[in-house]
């Protein structure tokens, strides 16, 4: 999002609740590696941009199974 100060990355496992796992500051495009992901587990991620204390809606979700 143009002018964003950063992005917050959220993750959930299965039908659990989303939890914030990272804040990526000062970038135009979010690139994040989830180093805590476990082999064989399936995770769903979403991202929210922020500027000061204003927050965007959540992004679309992306579901990934860690194969490594």
Predicted model as a PDB file, atoms N, CA, C, CB and O in Angstrom, pLDDT in the B-factor column:
MODEL        1                                                                  
ATOM      1  N   UNK A   1       0.859  -1.169   0.000  1.00 79.00           N  
ATOM      2  CA  UNK A   1       0.000   0.000   0.000  1.00 79.00           C  
ATOM      3  C   UNK A   1       0.902   1.227   0.000  1.00 79.00           C  
ATOM      4  CB  UNK A   1      -0.975   0.000   1.229  1.00 79.00           C  
ATOM      5  O   UNK A   1       1.823   1.326   0.810  1.00 79.00           O  
ATOM      6  N   UNK A   2       0.643   2.142  -0.888  1.00 82.00           N  
ATOM      7  CA  UNK A   2       1.444   3.349  -0.999  1.00 82.00           C  
ATOM      8  C   UNK A   2       1.451   4.116   0.320  1.00 82.00           C  
ATOM      9  CB  UNK A   2       0.918   4.236  -2.127  1.00 82.00           C  
ATOM     10  O   UNK A   2       0.397   4.398   0.888  1.00 82.00           O  
ATOM     11  N   UNK A   3       2.640   4.448   0.797  1.00 86.00           N  
ATOM     12  CA  UNK A   3       2.780   5.246   2.010  1.00 86.00           C  
ATOM     13  C   UNK A   3       2.718   4.473   3.310  1.00 86.00           C  
ATOM     14  CB  UNK A   3       1.742   6.267   2.031  1.00 86.00           C  
ATOM     15  O   UNK A   3       2.788   5.079   4.379  1.00 86.00           O  
ATOM     16  N   UNK A   4       2.589   3.159   3.259  1.00 91.00           N  
ATOM     17  CA  UNK A   4       2.515   2.375   4.498  1.00 91.00           C  
ATOM     18  C   UNK A   4       3.846   2.440   5.242  1.00 91.00           C  
ATOM     19  CB  UNK A   4       2.141   0.902   4.196  1.00 91.00           C  
ATOM     20  O   UNK A   4       4.912   2.472   4.627  1.00 91.00           O  
ATOM     21  N   UNK A   5       3.771   2.460   6.565  1.00 93.00           N  
ATOM     22  CA  UNK A   5       4.977   2.410   7.400  1.00 93.00           C  
ATOM     23  C   UNK A   5       5.497   0.985   7.508  1.00 93.00           C  
ATOM     24  CB  UNK A   5       4.691   2.975   8.803  1.00 93.00           C  
ATOM     25  O   UNK A   5       6.686   0.771   7.743  1.00 93.00           O  
ATOM     26  N   UNK A   6       4.610   0.010   7.337  1.00 93.00           N  
ATOM     27  CA  UNK A   6       5.008  -1.388   7.446  1.00 93.00           C  
ATOM     28  C   UNK A   6       3.801  -2.295   7.349  1.00 93.00           C  
ATOM     29  CB  UNK A   6       5.749  -1.638   8.755  1.00 93.00           C  
ATOM     30  O   UNK A   6       2.691  -1.867   7.034  1.00 93.00           O  
ATOM     31  N   UNK A   7       4.054  -3.564   7.631  1.00 94.00           N  
ATOM     32  CA  UNK A   7       3.026  -4.598   7.489  1.00 94.00           C  
ATOM     33  C   UNK A   7       3.121  -5.566   8.651  1.00 94.00           C  
ATOM     34  CB  UNK A   7       3.172  -5.350   6.144  1.00 94.00           C  
ATOM     35  O   UNK A   7       4.208  -5.854   9.152  1.00 94.00           O  
ATOM     36  N   UNK A   8       1.964  -6.068   9.076  1.00 95.00           N  
ATOM     37  CA  UNK A   8       1.907  -7.076  10.121  1.00 95.00           C  
ATOM     38  C   UNK A   8       1.488  -8.398   9.482  1.00 95.00           C  
ATOM     39  CB  UNK A   8       0.923  -6.657  11.263  1.00 95.00           C  
ATOM     40  O   UNK A   8       0.532  -8.452   8.708  1.00 95.00           O  
ATOM     41  N   UNK A   9       2.213  -9.454   9.819  1.00 96.00           N  
ATOM     42  CA  UNK A   9       1.969 -10.773   9.246  1.00 96.00           C  
ATOM     43  C   UNK A   9       1.283 -11.634  10.312  1.00 96.00           C  
ATOM     44  CB  UNK A   9       3.307 -11.438   8.749  1.00 96.00           C  
ATOM     45  O   UNK A   9       1.748 -11.719  11.448  1.00 96.00           O  
ATOM     46  N   UNK A  10       0.177 -12.267   9.929  1.00 97.00           N  
ATOM     47  CA  UNK A  10      -0.590 -13.113  10.825  1.00 97.00           C  
ATOM     48  C   UNK A  10      -0.617 -14.535  10.280  1.00 97.00           C  
ATOM     49  CB  UNK A  10      -2.023 -12.566  11.007  1.00 97.00           C  
ATOM     50  O   UNK A  10      -0.584 -14.751   9.069  1.00 97.00           O  
ATOM     51  N   UNK A  11      -0.678 -15.509  11.201  1.00 97.00           N  
ATOM     52  CA  UNK A  11      -0.685 -16.908  10.801  1.00 97.00           C  
ATOM     53  C   UNK A  11      -1.635 -17.694  11.692  1.00 97.00           C  
ATOM     54  CB  UNK A  11       0.733 -17.502  10.862  1.00 97.00           C  
ATOM     55  O   UNK A  11      -1.797 -17.392  12.875  1.00 97.00           O  
ATOM     56  N   UNK A  12      -2.265 -18.718  11.095  1.00 96.00           N  
ATOM     57  CA  UNK A  12      -3.037 -19.673  11.892  1.00 96.00           C  
ATOM     58  C   UNK A  12      -2.740 -21.074  11.390  1.00 96.00           C  
ATOM     59  CB  UNK A  12      -4.566 -19.369  11.821  1.00 96.00           C  
ATOM     60  O   UNK A  12      -2.336 -21.272  10.245  1.00 96.00           O  
ATOM     61  N   UNK A  13      -2.949 -22.041  12.272  1.00 93.00           N  
ATOM     62  CA  UNK A  13      -2.779 -23.443  11.936  1.00 93.00           C  
ATOM     63  C   UNK A  13      -4.146 -24.098  11.990  1.00 93.00           C  
ATOM     64  CB  UNK A  13      -1.771 -24.148  12.897  1.00 93.00           C  
ATOM     65  O   UNK A  13      -4.856 -23.971  12.988  1.00 93.00           O  
ATOM     66  N   UNK A  14      -4.528 -24.804  10.921  1.00 86.00           N  
ATOM     67  CA  UNK A  14      -5.826 -25.478  10.896  1.00 86.00           C  
ATOM     68  C   UNK A  14      -6.956 -24.506  11.118  1.00 86.00           C  
ATOM     69  CB  UNK A  14      -5.880 -26.570  11.941  1.00 86.00           C  
ATOM     70  O   UNK A  14      -7.025 -23.466  10.463  1.00 86.00           O  
ATOM     71  N   UNK A  15      -7.850 -24.837  12.045  1.00 88.00           N  
ATOM     72  CA  UNK A  15      -9.004 -23.972  12.302  1.00 88.00           C  
ATOM     73  C   UNK A  15      -8.762 -23.068  13.515  1.00 88.00           C  
ATOM     74  CB  UNK A  15     -10.267 -24.821  12.524  1.00 88.00           C  
ATOM     75  O   UNK A  15      -9.707 -22.500  14.063  1.00 88.00           O  
ATOM     76  N   UNK A  16      -7.498 -22.932  13.936  1.00 91.00           N  
ATOM     77  CA  UNK A  16      -7.157 -22.088  15.077  1.00 91.00           C  
ATOM     78  C   UNK A  16      -7.339 -20.609  14.788  1.00 91.00           C  
ATOM     79  CB  UNK A  16      -5.739 -22.345  15.499  1.00 91.00           C  
ATOM     80  O   UNK A  16      -7.804 -20.231  13.713  1.00 91.00           O  
ATOM     81  N   UNK A  17      -6.978 -19.789  15.734  1.00 96.00           N  
ATOM     82  CA  UNK A  17      -7.081 -18.336  15.604  1.00 96.00           C  
ATOM     83  C   UNK A  17      -5.806 -17.778  14.982  1.00 96.00           C  
ATOM     84  CB  UNK A  17      -7.344 -17.679  16.979  1.00 96.00           C  
ATOM     85  O   UNK A  17      -4.726 -18.351  15.127  1.00 96.00           O  
ATOM     86  N   UNK A  18      -5.949 -16.652  14.287  1.00 97.00           N  
ATOM     87  CA  UNK A  18      -4.778 -15.962  13.749  1.00 97.00           C  
ATOM     88  C   UNK A  18      -3.994 -15.315  14.877  1.00 97.00           C  
ATOM     89  CB  UNK A  18      -5.193 -14.905  12.707  1.00 97.00           C  
ATOM     90  O   UNK A  18      -4.572 -14.773  15.819  1.00 97.00           O  
ATOM     91  N   UNK A  19      -2.666 -15.376  14.771  1.00 97.00           N  
ATOM     92  CA  UNK A  19      -1.785 -14.701  15.714  1.00 97.00           C  
ATOM     93  C   UNK A  19      -0.750 -13.917  14.927  1.00 97.00           C  
ATOM     94  CB  UNK A  19      -1.102 -15.714  16.680  1.00 97.00           C  
ATOM     95  O   UNK A  19      -0.247 -14.389  13.907  1.00 97.00           O  
ATOM     96  N   UNK A  20      -0.434 -12.716  15.402  1.00 97.00           N  
ATOM     97  CA  UNK A  20       0.592 -11.913  14.735  1.00 97.00           C  
ATOM     98  C   UNK A  20       1.942 -12.574  14.975  1.00 97.00           C  
ATOM     99  CB  UNK A  20       0.590 -10.432  15.253  1.00 97.00           C  
ATOM    100  O   UNK A  20       2.319 -12.840  16.116  1.00 97.00           O  
ATOM    101  N   UNK A  21       2.675 -12.840  13.877  1.00 96.00           N  
ATOM    102  CA  UNK A  21       3.975 -13.490  14.014  1.00 96.00           C  
ATOM    103  C   UNK A  21       5.134 -12.576  13.622  1.00 96.00           C  
ATOM    104  CB  UNK A  21       4.012 -14.744  13.172  1.00 96.00           C  
ATOM    105  O   UNK A  21       6.292 -12.884  13.905  1.00 96.00           O  
ATOM    106  N   UNK A  22       4.823 -11.445  12.965  1.00 95.00           N  
ATOM    107  CA  UNK A  22       5.915 -10.556  12.556  1.00 95.00           C  
ATOM    108  C   UNK A  22       5.379  -9.183  12.189  1.00 95.00           C  
ATOM    109  CB  UNK A  22       6.686 -11.154  11.370  1.00 95.00           C  
ATOM    110  O   UNK A  22       4.218  -9.022  11.813  1.00 95.00           O  
ATOM    111  N   UNK A  23       6.265  -8.193  12.312  1.00 94.00           N  
ATOM    112  CA  UNK A  23       6.024  -6.855  11.785  1.00 94.00           C  
ATOM    113  C   UNK A  23       7.189  -6.545  10.852  1.00 94.00           C  
ATOM    114  CB  UNK A  23       5.892  -5.774  12.943  1.00 94.00           C  
ATOM    115  O   UNK A  23       8.352  -6.603  11.250  1.00 94.00           O  
ATOM    116  N   UNK A  24       6.862  -6.218   9.613  1.00 93.00           N  
ATOM    117  CA  UNK A  24       7.880  -5.902   8.606  1.00 93.00           C  
ATOM    118  C   UNK A  24       7.773  -4.403   8.363  1.00 93.00           C  
ATOM    119  CB  UNK A  24       7.681  -6.739   7.258  1.00 93.00           C  
ATOM    120  O   UNK A  24       6.753  -3.928   7.865  1.00 93.00           O  
ATOM    121  N   UNK A  25       8.817  -3.654   8.710  1.00 92.00           N  
ATOM    122  CA  UNK A  25       8.768  -2.192   8.647  1.00 92.00           C  
ATOM    123  C   UNK A  25       9.450  -1.651   7.404  1.00 92.00           C  
ATOM    124  CB  UNK A  25       9.409  -1.593   9.879  1.00 92.00           C  
ATOM    125  O   UNK A  25      10.444  -2.197   6.923  1.00 92.00           O  
ATOM    126  N   UNK A  26       8.882  -0.551   6.894  1.00 82.00           N  
ATOM    127  CA  UNK A  26       9.530   0.256   5.875  1.00 82.00           C  
ATOM    128  C   UNK A  26       9.805  -0.421   4.550  1.00 82.00           C  
ATOM    129  CB  UNK A  26      10.773   0.744   6.398  1.00 82.00           C  
ATOM    130  O   UNK A  26      10.868  -0.212   3.966  1.00 82.00           O  
ATOM    131  N   UNK A  27       8.890  -1.216   4.066  1.00 77.00           N  
ATOM    132  CA  UNK A  27       9.088  -1.873   2.766  1.00 77.00           C  
ATOM    133  C   UNK A  27       7.918  -1.571   1.846  1.00 77.00           C  
ATOM    134  CB  UNK A  27       9.253  -3.400   2.938  1.00 77.00           C  
ATOM    135  O   UNK A  27       6.814  -1.283   2.307  1.00 77.00           O  
ATOM    136  N   UNK A  28       8.161  -1.638   0.549  1.00 75.00           N  
ATOM    137  CA  UNK A  28       7.087  -1.438  -0.417  1.00 75.00           C  
ATOM    138  C   UNK A  28       6.387  -2.749  -0.750  1.00 75.00           C  
ATOM    139  CB  UNK A  28       7.633  -0.803  -1.688  1.00 75.00           C  
ATOM    140  O   UNK A  28       5.216  -2.758  -1.128  1.00 75.00           O  
ATOM    141  N   UNK A  29       7.109  -3.849  -0.607  1.00 77.00           N  
ATOM    142  CA  UNK A  29       6.558  -5.160  -0.900  1.00 77.00           C  
ATOM    143  C   UNK A  29       6.941  -6.099   0.240  1.00 77.00           C  
ATOM    144  CB  UNK A  29       7.070  -5.697  -2.275  1.00 77.00           C  
ATOM    145  O   UNK A  29       8.112  -6.199   0.605  1.00 77.00           O  
ATOM    146  N   UNK A  30       5.956  -6.777   0.792  1.00 79.00           N  
ATOM    147  CA  UNK A  30       6.210  -7.657   1.924  1.00 79.00           C  
ATOM    148  C   UNK A  30       6.885  -8.940   1.450  1.00 79.00           C  
ATOM    149  CB  UNK A  30       4.899  -7.977   2.668  1.00 79.00           C  
ATOM    150  O   UNK A  30       6.386  -9.634   0.564  1.00 79.00           O  
ATOM    151  N   UNK A  31       8.025  -9.238   2.059  1.00 85.00           N  
ATOM    152  CA  UNK A  31       8.715 -10.501   1.837  1.00 85.00           C  
ATOM    153  C   UNK A  31       9.099 -10.999   3.213  1.00 85.00           C  
ATOM    154  CB  UNK A  31       9.977 -10.346   0.884  1.00 85.00           C  
ATOM    155  O   UNK A  31       9.866 -10.353   3.927  1.00 85.00           O  
ATOM    156  N   UNK A  32       8.567 -12.143   3.580  1.00 87.00           N  
ATOM    157  CA  UNK A  32       8.782 -12.655   4.926  1.00 87.00           C  
ATOM    158  C   UNK A  32       8.964 -14.161   4.866  1.00 87.00           C  
ATOM    159  CB  UNK A  32       7.607 -12.283   5.858  1.00 87.00           C  
ATOM    160  O   UNK A  32       8.219 -14.849   4.168  1.00 87.00           O  
ATOM    161  N   UNK A  33       9.943 -14.676   5.588  1.00 90.00           N  
ATOM    162  CA  UNK A  33      10.170 -16.115   5.702  1.00 90.00           C  
ATOM    163  C   UNK A  33       9.794 -16.543   7.114  1.00 90.00           C  
ATOM    164  CB  UNK A  33      11.657 -16.489   5.375  1.00 90.00           C  
ATOM    165  O   UNK A  33      10.338 -16.034   8.094  1.00 90.00           O  
ATOM    166  N   UNK A  34       8.868 -17.474   7.206  1.00 91.00           N  
ATOM    167  CA  UNK A  34       8.409 -17.979   8.502  1.00 91.00           C  
ATOM    168  C   UNK A  34       9.355 -19.094   8.949  1.00 91.00           C  
ATOM    169  CB  UNK A  34       6.926 -18.497   8.421  1.00 91.00           C  
ATOM    170  O   UNK A  34       9.189 -20.253   8.570  1.00 91.00           O  
ATOM    171  N   UNK A  35      10.329 -18.735   9.744  1.00 91.00           N  
ATOM    172  CA  UNK A  35      11.340 -19.699  10.187  1.00 91.00           C  
ATOM    173  C   UNK A  35      10.837 -20.610  11.298  1.00 91.00           C  
ATOM    174  CB  UNK A  35      12.576 -18.968  10.658  1.00 91.00           C  
ATOM    175  O   UNK A  35      11.519 -21.566  11.668  1.00 91.00           O  
ATOM    176  N   UNK A  36       9.656 -20.330  11.831  1.00 90.00           N  
ATOM    177  CA  UNK A  36       9.116 -21.185  12.895  1.00 90.00           C  
ATOM    178  C   UNK A  36       8.146 -22.234  12.353  1.00 90.00           C  
ATOM    179  CB  UNK A  36       8.414 -20.332  13.945  1.00 90.00           C  
ATOM    180  O   UNK A  36       7.614 -23.035  13.122  1.00 90.00           O  
ATOM    181  N   UNK A  37       7.909 -22.241  11.042  1.00 91.00           N  
ATOM    182  CA  UNK A  37       7.011 -23.235  10.442  1.00 91.00           C  
ATOM    183  C   UNK A  37       7.607 -24.630  10.598  1.00 91.00           C  
ATOM    184  CB  UNK A  37       6.758 -22.918   8.942  1.00 91.00           C  
ATOM    185  O   UNK A  37       8.822 -24.813  10.517  1.00 91.00           O  
ATOM    186  N   UNK A  38       6.748 -25.598  10.820  1.00 90.00           N  
ATOM    187  CA  UNK A  38       7.176 -26.980  11.028  1.00 90.00           C  
ATOM    188  C   UNK A  38       6.849 -27.835   9.806  1.00 90.00           C  
ATOM    189  CB  UNK A  38       6.509 -27.568  12.283  1.00 90.00           C  
ATOM    190  O   UNK A  38       5.794 -27.677   9.193  1.00 90.00           O  
ATOM    191  N   UNK A  39       7.746 -28.726   9.464  1.00 90.00           N  
ATOM    192  CA  UNK A  39       7.589 -29.616   8.313  1.00 90.00           C  
ATOM    193  C   UNK A  39       6.279 -30.403   8.419  1.00 90.00           C  
ATOM    194  CB  UNK A  39       8.791 -30.585   8.209  1.00 90.00           C  
ATOM    195  O   UNK A  39       5.952 -30.967   9.463  1.00 90.00           O  
ATOM    196  N   UNK A  40       5.543 -30.422   7.305  1.00 89.00           N  
ATOM    197  CA  UNK A  40       4.301 -31.175   7.235  1.00 89.00           C  
ATOM    198  C   UNK A  40       3.074 -30.445   7.744  1.00 89.00           C  
ATOM    199  CB  UNK A  40       4.451 -32.416   7.987  1.00 89.00           C  
ATOM    200  O   UNK A  40       1.957 -30.917   7.534  1.00 89.00           O  
ATOM    201  N   UNK A  41       3.242 -29.312   8.403  1.00 92.00           N  
ATOM    202  CA  UNK A  41       2.103 -28.538   8.919  1.00 92.00           C  
ATOM    203  C   UNK A  41       1.562 -27.608   7.843  1.00 92.00           C  
ATOM    204  CB  UNK A  41       2.514 -27.723  10.168  1.00 92.00           C  
ATOM    205  O   UNK A  41       2.301 -27.141   6.976  1.00 92.00           O  
ATOM    206  N   UNK A  42       0.275 -27.350   7.911  1.00 93.00           N  
ATOM    207  CA  UNK A  42      -0.371 -26.429   6.984  1.00 93.00           C  
ATOM    208  C   UNK A  42      -0.707 -25.143   7.735  1.00 93.00           C  
ATOM    209  CB  UNK A  42      -1.653 -27.065   6.356  1.00 93.00           C  
ATOM    210  O   UNK A  42      -1.292 -25.171   8.818  1.00 93.00           O  
ATOM    211  N   UNK A  43      -0.324 -24.016   7.135  1.00 95.00           N  
ATOM    212  CA  UNK A  43      -0.530 -22.703   7.746  1.00 95.00           C  
ATOM    213  C   UNK A  43      -1.297 -21.806   6.785  1.00 95.00           C  
ATOM    214  CB  UNK A  43       0.821 -22.055   8.133  1.00 95.00           C  
ATOM    215  O   UNK A  43      -1.176 -21.927   5.566  1.00 95.00           O  
ATOM    216  N   UNK A  44      -2.086 -20.905   7.356  1.00 97.00           N  
ATOM    217  CA  UNK A  44      -2.767 -19.885   6.577  1.00 97.00           C  
ATOM    218  C   UNK A  44      -2.270 -18.525   7.056  1.00 97.00           C  
ATOM    219  CB  UNK A  44      -4.325 -20.006   6.710  1.00 97.00           C  
ATOM    220  O   UNK A  44      -2.211 -18.254   8.255  1.00 97.00           O  
ATOM    221  N   UNK A  45      -1.913 -17.675   6.089  1.00 96.00           N  
ATOM    222  CA  UNK A  45      -1.329 -16.364   6.384  1.00 96.00           C  
ATOM    223  C   UNK A  45      -2.212 -15.243   5.834  1.00 96.00           C  
ATOM    224  CB  UNK A  45       0.094 -16.261   5.793  1.00 96.00           C  
ATOM    225  O   UNK A  45      -2.930 -15.424   4.850  1.00 96.00           O  
ATOM    226  N   UNK A  46      -2.145 -14.091   6.486  1.00 97.00           N  
ATOM    227  CA  UNK A  46      -2.736 -12.863   5.963  1.00 97.00           C  
ATOM    228  C   UNK A  46      -1.889 -11.707   6.464  1.00 97.00           C  
ATOM    229  CB  UNK A  46      -4.242 -12.705   6.400  1.00 97.00           C  
ATOM    230  O   UNK A  46      -1.125 -11.850   7.418  1.00 97.00           O  
ATOM    231  N   UNK A  47      -2.031 -10.561   5.811  1.00 95.00           N  
ATOM    232  CA  UNK A  47      -1.186  -9.398   6.090  1.00 95.00           C  
ATOM    233  C   UNK A  47      -2.067  -8.164   6.226  1.00 95.00           C  
ATOM    234  CB  UNK A  47      -0.121  -9.193   4.969  1.00 95.00           C  
ATOM    235  O   UNK A  47      -3.107  -8.052   5.577  1.00 95.00           O  
ATOM    236  N   UNK A  48      -1.635  -7.239   7.083  1.00 95.00           N  
ATOM    237  CA  UNK A  48      -2.334  -5.966   7.269  1.00 95.00           C  
ATOM    238  C   UNK A  48      -1.297  -4.857   7.220  1.00 95.00           C  
ATOM    239  CB  UNK A  48      -3.136  -5.935   8.622  1.00 95.00           C  
ATOM    240  O   UNK A  48      -0.266  -4.948   7.886  1.00 95.00           O  
ATOM    241  N   UNK A  49      -1.553  -3.814   6.443  1.00 94.00           N  
ATOM    242  CA  UNK A  49      -0.650  -2.655   6.377  1.00 94.00           C  
ATOM    243  C   UNK A  49      -1.022  -1.664   7.477  1.00 94.00           C  
ATOM    244  CB  UNK A  49      -0.717  -1.968   4.973  1.00 94.00           C  
ATOM    245  O   UNK A  49      -2.155  -1.632   7.955  1.00 94.00           O  
ATOM    246  N   UNK A  50      -0.022  -0.848   7.868  1.00 94.00           N  
ATOM    247  CA  UNK A  50      -0.312   0.213   8.827  1.00 94.00           C  
ATOM    248  C   UNK A  50       0.480   1.468   8.500  1.00 94.00           C  
ATOM    249  CB  UNK A  50      -0.001  -0.251  10.250  1.00 94.00           C  
ATOM    250  O   UNK A  50       1.559   1.412   7.910  1.00 94.00           O  
ATOM    251  N   UNK A  51      -0.081   2.594   8.897  1.00 93.00           N  
ATOM    252  CA  UNK A  51       0.579   3.898   8.812  1.00 93.00           C  
ATOM    253  C   UNK A  51       0.209   4.610  10.093  1.00 93.00           C  
ATOM    254  CB  UNK A  51       0.147   4.728   7.517  1.00 93.00           C  
ATOM    255  O   UNK A  51      -0.961   4.906  10.334  1.00 93.00           O  
ATOM    256  N   UNK A  52       1.210   4.887  10.916  1.00 90.00           N  
ATOM    257  CA  UNK A  52       0.994   5.463  12.238  1.00 90.00           C  
ATOM    258  C   UNK A  52       0.045   4.539  13.005  1.00 90.00           C  
ATOM    259  CB  UNK A  52       0.415   6.925  12.141  1.00 90.00           C  
ATOM    260  O   UNK A  52       0.398   3.393  13.282  1.00 90.00           O  
ATOM    261  N   UNK A  53      -1.140   5.015  13.347  1.00 89.00           N  
ATOM    262  CA  UNK A  53      -2.105   4.166  14.067  1.00 89.00           C  
ATOM    263  C   UNK A  53      -3.325   3.844  13.205  1.00 89.00           C  
ATOM    264  CB  UNK A  53      -2.555   4.853  15.365  1.00 89.00           C  
ATOM    265  O   UNK A  53      -4.395   3.529  13.725  1.00 89.00           O  
ATOM    266  N   UNK A  54      -3.157   3.925  11.901  1.00 94.00           N  
ATOM    267  CA  UNK A  54      -4.221   3.584  10.967  1.00 94.00           C  
ATOM    268  C   UNK A  54      -3.870   2.257  10.298  1.00 94.00           C  
ATOM    269  CB  UNK A  54      -4.426   4.713   9.906  1.00 94.00           C  
ATOM    270  O   UNK A  54      -2.739   2.048   9.857  1.00 94.00           O  
ATOM    271  N   UNK A  55      -4.859   1.364  10.230  1.00 95.00           N  
ATOM    272  CA  UNK A  55      -4.621   0.020   9.713  1.00 95.00           C  
ATOM    273  C   UNK A  55      -5.512  -0.265   8.517  1.00 95.00           C  
ATOM    274  CB  UNK A  55      -4.854  -1.025  10.803  1.00 95.00           C  
ATOM    275  O   UNK A  55      -6.654   0.189   8.457  1.00 95.00           O  
ATOM    276  N   UNK A  56      -4.979  -1.019   7.569  1.00 95.00           N  
ATOM    277  CA  UNK A  56      -5.765  -1.440   6.410  1.00 95.00           C  
ATOM    278  C   UNK A  56      -6.624  -2.639   6.791  1.00 95.00           C  
ATOM    279  CB  UNK A  56      -4.843  -1.786   5.208  1.00 95.00           C  
ATOM    280  O   UNK A  56      -6.529  -3.175   7.895  1.00 95.00           O  
ATOM    281  N   UNK A  57      -7.455  -3.037   5.853  1.00 96.00           N  
ATOM    282  CA  UNK A  57      -8.158  -4.312   5.988  1.00 96.00           C  
ATOM    283  C   UNK A  57      -7.123  -5.414   5.799  1.00 96.00           C  
ATOM    284  CB  UNK A  57      -9.343  -4.444   4.946  1.00 96.00           C  
ATOM    285  O   UNK A  57      -6.022  -5.160   5.311  1.00 96.00           O  
ATOM    286  N   UNK A  58      -7.472  -6.625   6.181  1.00 96.00           N  
ATOM    287  CA  UNK A  58      -6.569  -7.752   5.951  1.00 96.00           C  
ATOM    288  C   UNK A  58      -6.492  -8.073   4.458  1.00 96.00           C  
ATOM    289  CB  UNK A  58      -7.036  -8.993   6.746  1.00 96.00           C  
ATOM    290  O   UNK A  58      -7.436  -7.842   3.703  1.00 96.00           O  
ATOM    291  N   UNK A  59      -5.351  -8.608   4.061  1.00 95.00           N  
ATOM    292  CA  UNK A  59      -5.174  -9.083   2.687  1.00 95.00           C  
ATOM    293  C   UNK A  59      -5.978 -10.359   2.495  1.00 95.00           C  
ATOM    294  CB  UNK A  59      -3.671  -9.327   2.364  1.00 95.00           C  
ATOM    295  O   UNK A  59      -6.570 -10.882   3.439  1.00 95.00           O  
ATOM    296  N   UNK A  60      -5.993 -10.851   1.268  1.00 96.00           N  
ATOM    297  CA  UNK A  60      -6.513 -12.190   1.022  1.00 96.00           C  
ATOM    298  C   UNK A  60      -5.611 -13.169   1.760  1.00 96.00           C  
ATOM    299  CB  UNK A  60      -6.580 -12.515  -0.516  1.00 96.00           C  
ATOM    300  O   UNK A  60      -4.462 -12.847   2.064  1.00 96.00           O  
ATOM    301  N   UNK A  61      -6.118 -14.347   2.045  1.00 96.00           N  
ATOM    302  CA  UNK A  61      -5.318 -15.338   2.756  1.00 96.00           C  
ATOM    303  C   UNK A  61      -4.564 -16.229   1.773  1.00 96.00           C  
ATOM    304  CB  UNK A  61      -6.209 -16.190   3.671  1.00 96.00           C  
ATOM    305  O   UNK A  61      -4.941 -16.358   0.609  1.00 96.00           O  
ATOM    306  N   UNK A  62      -3.493 -16.837   2.269  1.00 95.00           N  
ATOM    307  CA  UNK A  62      -2.689 -17.784   1.485  1.00 95.00           C  
ATOM    308  C   UNK A  62      -2.408 -18.974   2.384  1.00 95.00           C  
ATOM    309  CB  UNK A  62      -1.344 -17.128   0.956  1.00 95.00           C  
ATOM    310  O   UNK A  62      -1.870 -18.817   3.480  1.00 95.00           O  
ATOM    311  N   UNK A  63      -2.774 -20.169   1.921  1.00 95.00           N  
ATOM    312  CA  UNK A  63      -2.541 -21.389   2.689  1.00 95.00           C  
ATOM    313  C   UNK A  63      -1.382 -22.165   2.083  1.00 95.00           C  
ATOM    314  CB  UNK A  63      -3.813 -22.263   2.735  1.00 95.00           C  
ATOM    315  O   UNK A  63      -1.324 -22.389   0.874  1.00 95.00           O  
ATOM    316  N   UNK A  64      -0.455 -22.573   2.956  1.00 92.00           N  
ATOM    317  CA  UNK A  64       0.783 -23.231   2.524  1.00 92.00           C  
ATOM    318  C   UNK A  64       1.057 -24.416   3.443  1.00 92.00           C  
ATOM    319  CB  UNK A  64       1.989 -22.232   2.531  1.00 92.00           C  
ATOM    320  O   UNK A  64       0.863 -24.329   4.655  1.00 92.00           O  
ATOM    321  N   UNK A  65       1.510 -25.527   2.857  1.00 89.00           N  
ATOM    322  CA  UNK A  65       2.001 -26.657   3.650  1.00 89.00           C  
ATOM    323  C   UNK A  65       3.517 -26.653   3.565  1.00 89.00           C  
ATOM    324  CB  UNK A  65       1.406 -28.025   3.147  1.00 89.00           C  
ATOM    325  O   UNK A  65       4.088 -26.677   2.475  1.00 89.00           O  
ATOM    326  N   UNK A  66       4.170 -26.624   4.734  1.00 80.00           N  
ATOM    327  CA  UNK A  66       5.631 -26.600   4.783  1.00 80.00           C  
ATOM    328  C   UNK A  66       6.167 -27.977   4.417  1.00 80.00           C  
ATOM    329  CB  UNK A  66       6.137 -26.170   6.189  1.00 80.00           C  
ATOM    330  O   UNK A  66       5.870 -28.964   5.089  1.00 80.00           O  
ATOM    331  N   UNK A  67       6.953 -28.039   3.356  1.00 78.00           N  
ATOM    332  CA  UNK A  67       7.488 -29.306   2.863  1.00 78.00           C  
ATOM    333  C   UNK A  67       8.952 -29.500   3.220  1.00 78.00           C  
ATOM    334  CB  UNK A  67       7.319 -29.391   1.370  1.00 78.00           C  
ATOM    335  O   UNK A  67       9.532 -30.541   2.915  1.00 78.00           O  
ATOM    336  N   UNK A  68       9.550 -28.514   3.859  1.00 68.00           N  
ATOM    337  CA  UNK A  68      10.982 -28.601   4.133  1.00 68.00           C  
ATOM    338  C   UNK A  68      11.227 -28.855   5.578  1.00 68.00           C  
ATOM    339  CB  UNK A  68      11.696 -27.346   3.706  1.00 68.00           C  
ATOM    340  O   UNK A  68      12.379 -28.960   6.000  1.00 68.00           O  
TER     341      UNK A  68                                                      
ENDMDL                                                                          
END                                                                             
